[in-house]
């Protein structure tokens, strides 16, 4: 019989922005109905994924699952995009501290300029987007990935007037 793994979410176990991932394993074949679903843990299934509440996409917070790009997005084909990796830490006094945020945002914009990409948002807007992303995902600490990329439109080495798009993803990430 064929086996299918379908990810489902369980909200109650972890803090709001950290969803415990579960999978349903459904066994069935072409000769008859599928057996009853069996719920297994992530560790047991070997399946793992990132899940959050919101992603900042082109200036708006959108639902995590609604943050989509077209398969003909130029950056997917030609690899031209820029990103930063930023950590946010929970402090002893209950606040959060985003490590060297101005420096990271400045480097994102410098990298874009070097690659002839003009980010359609100001450094201040991106900085606010990073903070909003952490808050929208109820994260006191975690990892933030701002990324600027060339959207869909023209194909070929010259992206023409394809839009420069920006996403900011914030999610939990422990020590590494």
C-alpha angles and dihedrals in degrees: 000000000000119000124214127193116205120183117229131176131236112198105185105067104061134038114287098271096041111073121192107232120225131175134212115221111206118186120196142131139211091265099066150350122310118262121248113289116259119207115221132178124254090250092052094046098044088224119130134171142161117252130178142155107251142009123201104233122177094335100318135090106236131180112277093244093046094060099105138155129197119261089238092060103143095228091058090059103036104025098231110144139107132226145168132214113219130181126211118198132200109233129215091252092060097257129112126242121202107209112242094331097171091050093050093049092047090051091049090055093043091051090050092050091050088054093047092248118138110207107220093220132067123249087250092054091050091048090052089046091055092052091044091051092054092048094045089055093045091238120158086178136009146102126302124201116190110186132182117198142166111260131216125293122084119035125209132066093301108064091200111197096341110149121257106233129196132204130181117198122188122187142152116277124168129204117316 
